[in-house]
Amino acid sequence: METGGKAESTARRPFDQGSAGLFIVLKLAKKEQESAPYSILAQIYDFVMDHVDYAAWAAYIARLLSHHQVTAQSLVDISCGTGSFCLSTALNKLQVYGCDGSSEMVRQAICKAAKKRRRSLFWCADMAAFASRRRFDCVVSLYDSMNYLLEESQWRQCLLRVEEALEPGGVFIFDVSTLRNSRDFFNRFVQKEQNQQVVYRRKSYFEERQKIQHNEFAITFRNNPQQIYHEHHRQRIRSLAEIEELIEETPFAILGQYNGFSLQAGSDQSERVHFVLQKPQERTVKTSTSRA
Ligand SMILES: C[S@@+](CC[C@H](N)C(=O)[O-])C[C@H]1O[C@@H](n2cnc3c(N)ncnc32)[C@H](O)[C@@H]1O
């Protein structure tokens, strides 16, 4: 999760003279737990992302749809997280659905929808194995969620599933975080933040050889300060050419790839690129003719 950075908000306090013994005892008493990505982070995800304007993101997606003259009545977000995008009022005119691979993130989305008195339309599913009986006009995957697909085979599966879930002429809009973003902004980056509920630290580094972006979270809730939860997130960062090659294997046409939240062409110099893919109106059926 290569979120935009927030300034370091906690100053390190030196320990009082003579408190070293106490410090060792406290340190020994700490309980450390390795947890699956988003299993604990889900509880504080909205705090971690409070700098993100989801309404503006929803407006941008609507702009991409109208730019490509796509009329959408239904949309599914296949990595919906805690549902902030889906629940944005900017999407009020659409039938919006959301699913995500993390049951804890989906639980947060369902709670949020209930608090907003919105019908809950969220479920748990892997992007690479997602299936739906109904068809949608638009499928989205946002905030570098596609970067979580580490293997090419997962990308192929995901593109296949999305294509199946779209109406003919429907579009798949997703964004990716770029190699430049990892190299320039998320290599050896440390962020610490806290509020009344939680203290968390995020350590980010980029493994150039494997092109893996690592984000390691250490999370402590104030009501249980001895417990530290660790989550290690791994994302594969691909060049735009690699992504285009994967798309070319599918029936999708690339309508555009855009720099950040603009309508300017994206490039490997962009930090984030939004892709807009369209399912053909009619499926091309390859037939073989045999001669007598
Ligand atoms: C950075 S968060 C973005 C969430 C949301 N799109 C947002 O903008 O807040 C990445 C999301 O991708 C989800 N995710 C990662 N791998 C996934 C997979 N294989 N299938 C479905 N969801 C996945 C995570 O559970 C997480 O909710």
The ligand as a Tripos MOL2 file, in Angstrom:
@<TRIPOS>MOLECULE
LIG
   27    29     1     0     0
SMALL
NO_CHARGES

@<TRIPOS>ATOM
      1 C1         -4.3000   -0.4150   -0.6100 C.3       1 LIG1
      2 S1         -5.7640   -1.2880   -0.2580 S.3       1 LIG1
      3 C2         -6.9160   -0.4090   -1.2710 C.3       1 LIG1
      4 C3         -8.3170   -0.5720   -0.8060 C.3       1 LIG1
      5 C4         -9.3320    0.3330   -1.4950 C.3       1 LIG1
      6 N1         -9.3570    0.1030   -2.9160 N.3       1 LIG1
      7 C5         -9.0280    1.7700   -1.1890 C.2       1 LIG1
      8 O1         -8.8120    2.5440   -2.1300 O.co2     1 LIG1
      9 O2         -9.0270    2.1630   -0.0280 O.co2     1 LIG1
     10 C6         -5.5370   -2.7920   -1.1430 C.3       1 LIG1
     11 C7         -6.7260   -3.7210   -1.0280 C.3       1 LIG1
     12 O3         -6.5380   -4.8070   -1.9280 O.3       1 LIG1
     13 C8         -7.0260   -5.9600   -1.3040 C.3       1 LIG1
     14 N2         -6.4200   -7.1370   -1.9580 N.ar      1 LIG1
     15 C9         -5.1240   -7.4600   -2.0340 C.ar      1 LIG1
     16 N3         -4.9690   -8.6070   -2.7250 N.ar      1 LIG1
     17 C10        -6.2080   -9.0010   -3.1050 C.ar      1 LIG1
     18 C11        -6.7230  -10.0920   -3.8480 C.ar      1 LIG1
     19 N4         -5.9150  -11.0280   -4.3670 N.pl3     1 LIG1
     20 N5         -8.0540  -10.1650   -4.0390 N.ar      1 LIG1
     21 C12        -8.9040   -9.2230   -3.5410 C.ar      1 LIG1
     22 N6         -8.4660   -8.1670   -2.8160 N.ar      1 LIG1
     23 C13        -7.1440   -8.0500   -2.5950 C.ar      1 LIG1
     24 C14        -6.6360   -5.8140    0.1340 C.3       1 LIG1
     25 O4         -7.3720   -6.6790    0.9890 O.3       1 LIG1
     26 C15        -6.9180   -4.3330    0.3500 C.3       1 LIG1
     27 O5         -8.2200   -4.1080    0.7980 O.3       1 LIG1
@<TRIPOS>BOND
     1     1     2 1
     2     2     3 1
     3     2    10 1
     4     3     4 1
     5     4     5 1
     6     5     6 1
     7     5     7 1
     8     7     8 2
     9     7     9 1
    10    10    11 1
    11    11    12 1
    12    11    26 1
    13    12    13 1
    14    13    14 1
    15    13    24 1
    16    14    15 ar
    17    14    23 ar
    18    15    16 ar
    19    16    17 ar
    20    17    18 ar
    21    17    23 ar
    22    18    19 1
    23    18    20 ar
    24    20    21 ar
    25    21    22 ar
    26    22    23 ar
    27    24    25 1
    28    24    26 1
    29    26    27 1
@<TRIPOS>SUBSTRUCTURE
     1 LIG1         1 GROUP 0 **** ****
